[in-house]
Amino acid sequence: MRTLCASTLVGEFLVIGFASLVAMRLGELPAGTVWAVGGTAMALCLLLCGMLGRPGAIQLGWALQIGLIASGFAVPAMFFLGAVFAGLWWASIHFGRRIDEAKARFAAGAGTA
């Protein structure tokens, strides 16, 4: 699960960086504000990559997904991209757990053979 979730977070890191560039070019928000919010979100993505084995990391990831969707108020395309990444986050958790369970079953079966 950690690999899939980390891959999603790295993709979000890149999307947030590009969305920050777009928000800065739109000129509705000061560049300092854009980069303070975008930079914090980007740092959170990287920190979450390292925290994925710890309690609360998945919930913090969901909070990041909600924030990414809400960033659509600054860059409208982020409503769509945020929803896509929320779906990817769900899929990473769902299928990652299934893969982890299958690996555990395989390891248990290999130990008894």
N, CA, C and O atoms as CSV, one atom per row, in Angstrom:
chain,resi,resn,atom,element,x,y,z
A,1,MET,N,N,0.827,-1.190,0.000
A,1,MET,CA,C,0.000,0.000,0.000
A,1,MET,C,C,0.871,1.252,0.000
A,1,MET,O,O,0.549,2.249,-0.646
A,2,ARG,N,N,1.976,1.183,0.734
A,2,ARG,CA,C,2.813,2.376,0.847
A,2,ARG,C,C,3.356,2.811,-0.505
A,2,ARG,O,O,3.463,4.009,-0.765
A,3,THR,N,N,3.696,1.873,-1.363
A,3,THR,CA,C,4.247,2.225,-2.673
A,3,THR,C,C,3.210,2.938,-3.527
A,3,THR,O,O,3.513,3.951,-4.157
A,4,LEU,N,N,1.990,2.416,-3.553
A,4,LEU,CA,C,0.942,3.044,-4.354
A,4,LEU,C,C,0.589,4.428,-3.816
A,4,LEU,O,O,0.430,5.375,-4.586
A,5,CYS,N,N,0.466,4.545,-2.501
A,5,CYS,CA,C,0.135,5.843,-1.909
A,5,CYS,C,C,1.260,6.854,-2.142
A,5,CYS,O,O,0.997,8.019,-2.440
A,6,ALA,N,N,2.502,6.414,-2.007
A,6,ALA,CA,C,3.628,7.313,-2.233
A,6,ALA,C,C,3.672,7.780,-3.687
A,6,ALA,O,O,3.992,8.937,-3.957
A,7,SER,N,N,3.354,6.889,-4.619
A,7,SER,CA,C,3.327,7.276,-6.032
A,7,SER,C,C,2.259,8.340,-6.283
A,7,SER,O,O,2.482,9.288,-7.036
A,8,THR,N,N,1.110,8.179,-5.653
A,8,THR,CA,C,0.044,9.169,-5.787
A,8,THR,C,C,0.492,10.513,-5.227
A,8,THR,O,O,0.244,11.557,-5.830
A,9,LEU,N,N,1.151,10.485,-4.073
A,9,LEU,CA,C,1.605,11.728,-3.444
A,9,LEU,C,C,2.675,12.440,-4.273
A,9,LEU,O,O,2.695,13.670,-4.325
A,10,VAL,N,N,3.552,11.692,-4.912
A,10,VAL,CA,C,4.574,12.314,-5.767
A,10,VAL,C,C,3.900,12.970,-6.980
A,10,VAL,O,O,4.289,14.059,-7.399
A,11,GLY,N,N,2.898,12.303,-7.531
A,11,GLY,CA,C,2.143,12.909,-8.629
A,11,GLY,C,C,1.442,14.184,-8.184
A,11,GLY,O,O,1.412,15.171,-8.919
A,12,GLU,N,N,0.880,14.162,-6.985
A,12,GLU,CA,C,0.236,15.360,-6.443
A,12,GLU,C,C,1.242,16.476,-6.226
A,12,GLU,O,O,0.941,17.643,-6.477
A,13,PHE,N,N,2.423,16.130,-5.766
A,13,PHE,CA,C,3.489,17.115,-5.576
A,13,PHE,C,C,3.717,17.890,-6.870
A,13,PHE,O,O,3.795,19.118,-6.865
A,14,LEU,N,N,3.822,17.167,-7.964
A,14,LEU,CA,C,4.055,17.811,-9.263
A,14,LEU,C,C,2.859,18.656,-9.699
A,14,LEU,O,O,3.025,19.779,-10.174
A,15,VAL,N,N,1.660,18.113,-9.536
A,15,VAL,CA,C,0.461,18.841,-9.944
A,15,VAL,C,C,0.292,20.118,-9.119
A,15,VAL,O,O,-0.082,21.160,-9.660
A,16,ILE,N,N,0.561,20.044,-7.828
A,16,ILE,CA,C,0.451,21.232,-6.979
A,16,ILE,C,C,1.453,22.292,-7.415
A,16,ILE,O,O,1.131,23.480,-7.444
A,17,GLY,N,N,2.663,21.868,-7.752
A,17,GLY,CA,C,3.664,22.819,-8.232
A,17,GLY,C,C,3.225,23.518,-9.515
A,17,GLY,O,O,3.358,24.735,-9.647
A,18,PHE,N,N,2.702,22.736,-10.456
A,18,PHE,CA,C,2.239,23.340,-11.708
A,18,PHE,C,C,1.003,24.213,-11.492
A,18,PHE,O,O,0.867,25.267,-12.114
A,19,ALA,N,N,0.105,23.774,-10.611
A,19,ALA,CA,C,-1.081,24.580,-10.317
A,19,ALA,C,C,-0.685,25.891,-9.635
A,19,ALA,O,O,-1.329,26.919,-9.845
A,20,SER,N,N,0.363,25.858,-8.826
A,20,SER,CA,C,0.842,27.091,-8.185
A,20,SER,C,C,1.366,28.063,-9.230
A,20,SER,O,O,1.151,29.271,-9.129
A,21,LEU,N,N,2.053,27.534,-10.233
A,21,LEU,CA,C,2.516,28.402,-11.327
A,21,LEU,C,C,1.341,29.037,-12.061
A,21,LEU,O,O,1.378,30.222,-12.393
A,22,VAL,N,N,0.301,28.250,-12.312
A,22,VAL,CA,C,-0.886,28.769,-12.992
A,22,VAL,C,C,-1.565,29.827,-12.133
A,22,VAL,O,O,-1.949,30.884,-12.633
A,23,ALA,N,N,-1.715,29.543,-10.831
A,23,ALA,CA,C,-2.370,30.496,-9.926
A,23,ALA,C,C,-1.585,31.802,-9.855
A,23,ALA,O,O,-2.172,32.881,-9.762
A,24,MET,N,N,-0.276,31.703,-9.899
A,24,MET,CA,C,0.554,32.908,-9.860
A,24,MET,C,C,0.360,33.735,-11.129
A,24,MET,O,O,0.326,34.965,-11.076
A,25,ARG,N,N,0.234,33.057,-12.266
A,25,ARG,CA,C,0.060,33.762,-13.538
A,25,ARG,C,C,-1.335,34.375,-13.672
A,25,ARG,O,O,-1.513,35.365,-14.382
A,26,LEU,N,N,-2.316,33.793,-12.999
A,26,LEU,CA,C,-3.665,34.361,-13.060
A,26,LEU,C,C,-3.710,35.725,-12.388
A,26,LEU,O,O,-4.530,36.569,-12.749
A,27,GLY,N,N,-2.846,35.943,-11.426
A,27,GLY,CA,C,-2.685,37.252,-10.822
A,27,GLY,C,C,-3.738,37.672,-9.821
A,27,GLY,O,O,-3.697,38.799,-9.329
A,28,GLU,N,N,-4.688,36.792,-9.502
A,28,GLU,CA,C,-5.717,37.162,-8.541
A,28,GLU,C,C,-5.208,37.115,-7.103
A,28,GLU,O,O,-5.729,37.811,-6.231
A,29,LEU,N,N,-4.198,36.300,-6.860
A,29,LEU,CA,C,-3.613,36.166,-5.531
A,29,LEU,C,C,-2.161,36.608,-5.571
A,29,LEU,O,O,-1.493,36.426,-6.589
A,30,PRO,N,N,-1.660,37.184,-4.489
A,30,PRO,CA,C,-0.240,37.552,-4.466
A,30,PRO,C,C,0.649,36.309,-4.579
A,30,PRO,O,O,0.313,35.245,-4.059
A,31,ALA,N,N,1.762,36.455,-5.251
A,31,ALA,CA,C,2.669,35.323,-5.473
A,31,ALA,C,C,3.131,34.713,-4.155
A,31,ALA,O,O,3.275,33.494,-4.056
A,32,GLY,N,N,3.361,35.537,-3.153
A,32,GLY,CA,C,3.789,35.019,-1.854
A,32,GLY,C,C,2.756,34.104,-1.231
A,32,GLY,O,O,3.098,33.074,-0.649
A,33,THR,N,N,1.501,34.477,-1.352
A,33,THR,CA,C,0.419,33.652,-0.814
A,33,THR,C,C,0.312,32.340,-1.570
A,33,THR,O,O,0.150,31.275,-0.973
A,34,VAL,N,N,0.404,32.428,-2.891
A,34,VAL,CA,C,0.319,31.223,-3.724
A,34,VAL,C,C,1.404,30.240,-3.340
A,34,VAL,O,O,1.139,29.051,-3.166
A,35,TRP,N,N,2.638,30.737,-3.205
A,35,TRP,CA,C,3.743,29.828,-2.915
A,35,TRP,C,C,3.770,29.387,-1.458
A,35,TRP,O,O,4.285,28.311,-1.154
A,36,ALA,N,N,3.230,30.188,-0.559
A,36,ALA,CA,C,3.135,29.747,0.835
A,36,ALA,C,C,2.172,28.562,0.949
A,36,ALA,O,O,2.476,27.563,1.602
A,37,VAL,N,N,1.019,28.686,0.312
A,37,VAL,CA,C,0.031,27.610,0.352
A,37,VAL,C,C,0.503,26.422,-0.489
A,37,VAL,O,O,0.483,25.283,-0.023
A,38,GLY,N,N,0.925,26.687,-1.714
A,38,GLY,CA,C,1.376,25.611,-2.598
A,38,GLY,C,C,2.613,24.912,-2.060
A,38,GLY,O,O,2.705,23.686,-2.109
A,39,GLY,N,N,3.557,25.674,-1.550
A,39,GLY,CA,C,4.775,25.083,-0.998
A,39,GLY,C,C,4.498,24.234,0.227
A,39,GLY,O,O,5.110,23.183,0.418
A,40,THR,N,N,3.571,24.695,1.058
A,40,THR,CA,C,3.191,23.907,2.232
A,40,THR,C,C,2.545,22.599,1.810
A,40,THR,O,O,2.847,21.546,2.372
A,41,ALA,N,N,1.658,22.660,0.824
A,41,ALA,CA,C,1.005,21.446,0.329
A,41,ALA,C,C,2.022,20.501,-0.318
A,41,ALA,O,O,1.937,19.284,-0.151
A,42,MET,N,N,2.973,21.059,-1.047
A,42,MET,CA,C,4.003,20.228,-1.662
A,42,MET,C,C,4.867,19.558,-0.596
A,42,MET,O,O,5.194,18.377,-0.710
A,43,ALA,N,N,5.233,20.308,0.432
A,43,ALA,CA,C,6.031,19.739,1.529
A,43,ALA,C,C,5.239,18.652,2.251
A,43,ALA,O,O,5.796,17.629,2.648
A,44,LEU,N,N,3.939,18.880,2.419
A,44,LEU,CA,C,3.097,17.880,3.069
A,44,LEU,C,C,3.064,16.586,2.257
A,44,LEU,O,O,3.077,15.495,2.825
A,45,CYS,N,N,3.022,16.706,0.943
A,45,CYS,CA,C,3.053,15.511,0.089
A,45,CYS,C,C,4.319,14.699,0.342
A,45,CYS,O,O,4.264,13.479,0.499
A,46,LEU,N,N,5.445,15.380,0.379
A,46,LEU,CA,C,6.710,14.673,0.590
A,46,LEU,C,C,6.809,14.097,1.996
A,46,LEU,O,O,7.300,12.983,2.173
A,47,LEU,N,N,6.350,14.838,2.992
A,47,LEU,CA,C,6.369,14.328,4.365
A,47,LEU,C,C,5.469,13.107,4.520
A,47,LEU,O,O,5.808,12.154,5.222
A,48,LEU,N,N,4.327,13.151,3.858
A,48,LEU,CA,C,3.411,12.011,3.934
A,48,LEU,C,C,4.002,10.759,3.307
A,48,LEU,O,O,3.712,9.646,3.746
A,49,CYS,N,N,4.829,10.932,2.283
A,49,CYS,CA,C,5.491,9.767,1.678
A,49,CYS,C,C,6.297,9.002,2.724
A,49,CYS,O,O,6.319,7.771,2.720
A,50,GLY,N,N,6.947,9.721,3.602
A,50,GLY,CA,C,7.739,9.079,4.640
A,50,GLY,C,C,6.937,8.620,5.844
A,50,GLY,O,O,7.412,7.802,6.632
A,51,MET,N,N,5.725,9.137,5.994
A,51,MET,CA,C,4.907,8.820,7.164
A,51,MET,C,C,3.880,7.724,6.900
A,51,MET,O,O,3.106,7.399,7.800
A,52,LEU,N,N,3.843,7.155,5.728
A,52,LEU,CA,C,2.747,6.267,5.353
A,52,LEU,C,C,2.599,5.041,6.244
A,52,LEU,O,O,1.512,4.466,6.304
A,53,GLY,N,N,3.628,4.631,6.922
A,53,GLY,CA,C,3.514,3.484,7.819
A,53,GLY,C,C,3.028,3.856,9.207
A,53,GLY,O,O,2.779,2.976,10.030
A,54,ARG,N,N,2.889,5.124,9.475
A,54,ARG,CA,C,2.521,5.585,10.818
A,54,ARG,C,C,1.017,5.824,10.930
A,54,ARG,O,O,0.339,6.075,9.934
A,55,PRO,N,N,0.510,5.742,12.157
A,55,PRO,CA,C,-0.924,6.001,12.360
A,55,PRO,C,C,-1.291,7.441,11.988
A,55,PRO,O,O,-0.536,8.375,12.259
A,56,GLY,N,N,-2.434,7.599,11.379
A,56,GLY,CA,C,-2.935,8.917,11.027
A,56,GLY,C,C,-2.477,9.431,9.675
A,56,GLY,O,O,-2.980,10.454,9.211
A,57,ALA,N,N,-1.548,8.760,9.037
A,57,ALA,CA,C,-1.032,9.243,7.750
A,57,ALA,C,C,-2.103,9.168,6.661
A,57,ALA,O,O,-2.210,10.067,5.827
A,58,ILE,N,N,-2.880,8.112,6.672
A,58,ILE,CA,C,-3.933,7.961,5.654
A,58,ILE,C,C,-4.971,9.070,5.819
A,58,ILE,O,O,-5.424,9.653,4.834
A,59,GLN,N,N,-5.344,9.358,7.060
A,59,GLN,CA,C,-6.321,10.418,7.307
A,59,GLN,C,C,-5.763,11.782,6.904
A,59,GLN,O,O,-6.487,12.612,6.353
A,60,LEU,N,N,-4.498,12.013,7.173
A,60,LEU,CA,C,-3.868,13.257,6.755
A,60,LEU,C,C,-3.842,13.345,5.232
A,60,LEU,O,O,-3.995,14.427,4.665
A,61,GLY,N,N,-3.649,12.212,4.576
A,61,GLY,CA,C,-3.715,12.172,3.118
A,61,GLY,C,C,-5.098,12.541,2.599
A,61,GLY,O,O,-5.219,13.229,1.586
A,62,TRP,N,N,-6.141,12.085,3.289
A,62,TRP,CA,C,-7.501,12.464,2.893
A,62,TRP,C,C,-7.706,13.962,3.063
A,62,TRP,O,O,-8.351,14.600,2.230
A,63,ALA,N,N,-7.163,14.525,4.135
A,63,ALA,CA,C,-7.274,15.982,4.333
A,63,ALA,C,C,-6.574,16.725,3.200
A,63,ALA,O,O,-7.051,17.763,2.741
A,64,LEU,N,N,-5.448,16.191,2.756
A,64,LEU,CA,C,-4.741,16.787,1.628
A,64,LEU,C,C,-5.590,16.718,0.362
A,64,LEU,O,O,-5.599,17.658,-0.433
A,65,GLN,N,N,-6.300,15.613,0.175
A,65,GLN,CA,C,-7.159,15.478,-1.007
A,65,GLN,C,C,-8.276,16.522,-0.986
A,65,GLN,O,O,-8.599,17.117,-2.014
A,66,ILE,N,N,-8.853,16.736,0.178
A,66,ILE,CA,C,-9.912,17.740,0.307
A,66,ILE,C,C,-9.353,19.131,0.007
A,66,ILE,O,O,-9.989,19.932,-0.678
A,67,GLY,N,N,-8.167,19.404,0.523
A,67,GLY,CA,C,-7.527,20.695,0.240
A,67,GLY,C,C,-7.216,20.874,-1.237
A,67,GLY,O,O,-7.337,21.972,-1.780
A,68,LEU,N,N,-6.818,19.789,-1.877
A,68,LEU,CA,C,-6.517,19.858,-3.308
A,68,LEU,C,C,-7.778,20.170,-4.109
A,68,LEU,O,O,-7.739,20.966,-5.047
A,69,ILE,N,N,-8.884,19.549,-3.744
A,69,ILE,CA,C,-10.147,19.849,-4.424
A,69,ILE,C,C,-10.549,21.295,-4.154
A,69,ILE,O,O,-10.997,21.993,-5.063
A,70,ALA,N,N,-10.393,21.747,-2.917
A,70,ALA,CA,C,-10.765,23.123,-2.559
A,70,ALA,C,C,-9.897,24.152,-3.271
A,70,ALA,O,O,-10.306,25.302,-3.433
A,71,SER,N,N,-8.699,23.749,-3.699
A,71,SER,CA,C,-7.846,24.694,-4.420
A,71,SER,C,C,-8.435,25.067,-5.778
A,71,SER,O,O,-7.930,25.960,-6.458
A,72,GLY,N,N,-9.493,24.385,-6.163
A,72,GLY,CA,C,-10.202,24.729,-7.390
A,72,GLY,C,C,-10.808,26.120,-7.348
A,72,GLY,O,O,-11.123,26.685,-8.395
A,73,PHE,N,N,-10.978,26.684,-6.153
A,73,PHE,CA,C,-11.482,28.055,-6.067
A,73,PHE,C,C,-10.446,29.059,-6.564
A,73,PHE,O,O,-10.801,30.160,-6.985
A,74,ALA,N,N,-9.166,28.683,-6.517
A,74,ALA,CA,C,-8.105,29.553,-7.034
A,74,ALA,C,C,-7.780,29.213,-8.486
A,74,ALA,O,O,-7.573,30.105,-9.309
A,75,VAL,N,N,-7.737,27.923,-8.794
A,75,VAL,CA,C,-7.463,27.441,-10.157
A,75,VAL,C,C,-8.577,26.449,-10.486
A,75,VAL,O,O,-8.530,25.311,-10.019
A,76,PRO,N,N,-9.576,26.847,-11.274
A,76,PRO,CA,C,-10.754,25.999,-11.495
A,76,PRO,C,C,-10.449,24.578,-11.988
A,76,PRO,O,O,-11.211,23.661,-11.685
A,77,ALA,N,N,-9.394,24.376,-12.715
A,77,ALA,CA,C,-9.059,23.035,-13.194
A,77,ALA,C,C,-8.747,22.084,-12.046
A,77,ALA,O,O,-8.800,20.866,-12.213
A,78,MET,N,N,-8.424,22.639,-10.882
A,78,MET,CA,C,-8.087,21.801,-9.743
A,78,MET,C,C,-9.303,21.092,-9.151
A,78,MET,O,O,-9.141,20.110,-8.426
A,79,PHE,N,N,-10.509,21.562,-9.440
A,79,PHE,CA,C,-11.689,20.806,-9.019
A,79,PHE,C,C,-11.631,19.415,-9.651
A,79,PHE,O,O,-11.827,18.405,-8.975
A,80,PHE,N,N,-11.361,19.378,-10.953
A,80,PHE,CA,C,-11.274,18.110,-11.673
A,80,PHE,C,C,-10.043,17.316,-11.238
A,80,PHE,O,O,-10.149,16.136,-10.905
A,81,LEU,N,N,-8.876,17.963,-11.242
A,81,LEU,CA,C,-7.644,17.251,-10.886
A,81,LEU,C,C,-7.668,16.767,-9.438
A,81,LEU,O,O,-7.176,15.680,-9.134
A,82,GLY,N,N,-8.237,17.572,-8.555
A,82,GLY,CA,C,-8.360,17.153,-7.161
A,82,GLY,C,C,-9.239,15.924,-7.021
A,82,GLY,O,O,-8.931,15.017,-6.247
A,83,ALA,N,N,-10.336,15.894,-7.772
A,83,ALA,CA,C,-11.218,14.720,-7.738
A,83,ALA,C,C,-10.509,13.492,-8.306
A,83,ALA,O,O,-10.667,12.387,-7.787
A,84,VAL,N,N,-9.735,13.683,-9.360
A,84,VAL,CA,C,-8.973,12.572,-9.935
A,84,VAL,C,C,-7.984,12.024,-8.911
A,84,VAL,O,O,-7.883,10.811,-8.730
A,85,PHE,N,N,-7.255,12.916,-8.242
A,85,PHE,CA,C,-6.282,12.457,-7.260
A,85,PHE,C,C,-6.949,11.866,-6.019
A,85,PHE,O,O,-6.383,10.972,-5.390
A,86,ALA,N,N,-8.126,12.342,-5.659
A,86,ALA,CA,C,-8.859,11.715,-4.551
A,86,ALA,C,C,-9.235,10.277,-4.933
A,86,ALA,O,O,-9.154,9.365,-4.110
A,87,GLY,N,N,-9.643,10.091,-6.180
A,87,GLY,CA,C,-9.934,8.744,-6.658
A,87,GLY,C,C,-8.695,7.864,-6.669
A,87,GLY,O,O,-8.752,6.692,-6.297
A,88,LEU,N,N,-7.580,8.431,-7.096
A,88,LEU,CA,C,-6.322,7.680,-7.076
A,88,LEU,C,C,-5.901,7.344,-5.649
A,88,LEU,O,O,-5.390,6.255,-5.389
A,89,TRP,N,N,-6.116,8.280,-4.726
A,89,TRP,CA,C,-5.778,8.041,-3.323
A,89,TRP,C,C,-6.616,6.874,-2.776
A,89,TRP,O,O,-6.095,5.983,-2.105
A,90,TRP,N,N,-7.921,6.897,-3.075
A,90,TRP,CA,C,-8.789,5.806,-2.647
A,90,TRP,C,C,-8.316,4.486,-3.243
A,90,TRP,O,O,-8.210,3.485,-2.534
A,91,ALA,N,N,-8.030,4.481,-4.546
A,91,ALA,CA,C,-7.591,3.258,-5.216
A,91,ALA,C,C,-6.263,2.769,-4.648
A,91,ALA,O,O,-6.061,1.564,-4.497
A,92,SER,N,N,-5.366,3.681,-4.335
A,92,SER,CA,C,-4.073,3.299,-3.760
A,92,SER,C,C,-4.256,2.606,-2.413
A,92,SER,O,O,-3.583,1.619,-2.115
A,93,ILE,N,N,-5.156,3.123,-1.619
A,93,ILE,CA,C,-5.415,2.518,-0.307
A,93,ILE,C,C,-6.126,1.175,-0.471
A,93,ILE,O,O,-5.716,0.169,0.109
A,94,HIS,N,N,-7.185,1.172,-1.258
A,94,HIS,CA,C,-8.007,-0.027,-1.435
A,94,HIS,C,C,-7.202,-1.183,-2.033
A,94,HIS,O,O,-7.138,-2.270,-1.458
A,95,PHE,N,N,-6.595,-0.937,-3.184
A,95,PHE,CA,C,-5.869,-2.009,-3.853
A,95,PHE,C,C,-4.532,-2.303,-3.176
A,95,PHE,O,O,-4.045,-3.433,-3.227
A,96,GLY,N,N,-3.946,-1.303,-2.551
A,96,GLY,CA,C,-2.707,-1.534,-1.809
A,96,GLY,C,C,-2.916,-2.489,-0.651
A,96,GLY,O,O,-2.079,-3.356,-0.399
A,97,ARG,N,N,-4.028,-2.336,0.054
A,97,ARG,CA,C,-4.335,-3.262,1.161
A,97,ARG,C,C,-4.577,-4.668,0.634
A,97,ARG,O,O,-4.158,-5.648,1.250
A,98,ARG,N,N,-5.245,-4.763,-0.493
A,98,ARG,CA,C,-5.485,-6.090,-1.073
A,98,ARG,C,C,-4.179,-6.748,-1.489
A,98,ARG,O,O,-4.006,-7.954,-1.311
A,99,ILE,N,N,-3.265,-5.968,-2.041
A,99,ILE,CA,C,-1.958,-6.505,-2.431
A,99,ILE,C,C,-1.184,-6.942,-1.197
A,99,ILE,O,O,-0.561,-8.004,-1.196
A,100,ASP,N,N,-1.220,-6.123,-0.138
A,100,ASP,CA,C,-0.530,-6.477,1.104
A,100,ASP,C,C,-1.094,-7.774,1.697
A,100,ASP,O,O,-0.337,-8.617,2.178
A,101,GLU,N,N,-2.422,-7.931,1.662
A,101,GLU,CA,C,-3.043,-9.156,2.164
A,101,GLU,C,C,-2.635,-10.361,1.326
A,101,GLU,O,O,-2.364,-11.431,1.870
A,102,ALA,N,N,-2.589,-10.197,0.008
A,102,ALA,CA,C,-2.186,-11.294,-0.870
A,102,ALA,C,C,-0.732,-11.681,-0.619
A,102,ALA,O,O,-0.394,-12.864,-0.615
A,103,LYS,N,N,0.128,-10.687,-0.409
A,103,LYS,CA,C,1.531,-10.979,-0.100
A,103,LYS,C,C,1.657,-11.738,1.209
A,103,LYS,O,O,2.461,-12.663,1.324
A,104,ALA,N,N,0.859,-11.344,2.200
A,104,ALA,CA,C,0.900,-12.030,3.498
A,104,ALA,C,C,0.426,-13.475,3.358
A,104,ALA,O,O,1.021,-14.385,3.935
A,105,ARG,N,N,-0.651,-13.687,2.590
A,105,ARG,CA,C,-1.132,-15.053,2.370
A,105,ARG,C,C,-0.088,-15.883,1.641
A,105,ARG,O,O,0.131,-17.046,1.981
A,106,PHE,N,N,0.556,-15.296,0.641
A,106,PHE,CA,C,1.582,-16.013,-0.110
A,106,PHE,C,C,2.752,-16.382,0.781
A,106,PHE,O,O,3.268,-17.498,0.729
A,107,ALA,N,N,3.166,-15.407,1.613
A,107,ALA,CA,C,4.296,-15.671,2.523
A,107,ALA,C,C,3.931,-16.748,3.530
A,107,ALA,O,O,4.771,-17.584,3.865
A,108,ALA,N,N,2.693,-16.748,4.023
A,108,ALA,CA,C,2.264,-17.773,4.976
A,108,ALA,C,C,2.200,-19.144,4.297
A,108,ALA,O,O,2.555,-20.158,4.897
A,109,GLY,N,N,1.746,-19.163,3.049
A,109,GLY,CA,C,1.679,-20.427,2.308
A,109,GLY,C,C,3.045,-20.953,1.949
A,109,GLY,O,O,3.261,-22.165,1.944
A,110,ALA,N,N,3.980,-20.061,1.645
A,110,ALA,CA,C,5.345,-20.484,1.290
A,110,ALA,C,C,6.077,-21.029,2.519
A,110,ALA,O,O,6.959,-21.880,2.401
A,111,GLY,N,N,5.703,-20.530,3.689
A,111,GLY,CA,C,6.357,-20.988,4.922
A,111,GLY,C,C,5.915,-22.384,5.336
A,111,GLY,O,O,6.658,-23.084,6.024
A,112,THR,N,N,4.714,-22.803,4.929
A,112,THR,CA,C,4.211,-24.123,5.315
A,112,THR,C,C,4.552,-25.201,4.292
A,112,THR,O,O,4.420,-26.389,4.588
A,113,ALA,N,N,4.983,-24.818,3.113
A,113,ALA,CA,C,5.258,-25.806,2.059
A,113,ALA,C,C,6.585,-26.479,2.236
A,113,ALA,O,O,6.956,-27.332,1.430
